[in-house]
Amino acid sequence: MKWIRNEKFISYNSGRAVVLAEVEMDTAADLPAVNAFDGRTLAKGSIAHDIATGDFYSLNSSGTWVNQTGGAGNE
């Protein structure tokens, strides 16, 4: 399960709100695609929190979630 805890509107693109978001999810398997939430596109720099492990992820410009816990280069 995943949900947006907080978001900041950036712009509209093709009828969807582009938002910088803070996402919560039960496990890393629930990391959302950039267009997983109705009417929204997640912007690069959005963050996600894996509740099961406590890990944090950041969304890069390619739309890939990168694990930020423990230093650079973790995926």
Secondary structure in CASP SS format (residue, H / E / C, confidence):
PFRMAT SS
TARGET T0000
AUTHOR 0000-0000-0000
METHOD secondary structure of the structure
MODEL  1
M C 1.00
K E 1.00
W E 1.00
I E 1.00
R E 1.00
N E 1.00
E E 1.00
K E 1.00
F E 1.00
I E 1.00
S E 1.00
Y E 1.00
N E 1.00
S C 1.00
G C 1.00
R E 1.00
A E 1.00
V E 1.00
V E 1.00
L E 1.00
A E 1.00
E E 1.00
V E 1.00
E E 1.00
M E 1.00
D C 1.00
T C 1.00
A H 1.00
A H 1.00
D H 1.00
L C 1.00
P C 1.00
A C 1.00
V C 1.00
N C 1.00
A C 1.00
F C 1.00
D C 1.00
G C 1.00
R E 1.00
T E 1.00
L E 1.00
A C 1.00
K C 1.00
G C 1.00
S C 1.00
I E 1.00
A E 1.00
H E 1.00
D E 1.00
I C 1.00
A C 1.00
T C 1.00
G C 1.00
D C 1.00
F E 1.00
Y E 1.00
S E 1.00
L E 1.00
N C 1.00
S C 1.00
S C 1.00
G C 1.00
T C 1.00
W E 1.00
V E 1.00
N E 1.00
Q C 1.00
T C 1.00
G C 1.00
G C 1.00
A C 1.00
G C 1.00
N E 1.00
E C 1.00
END
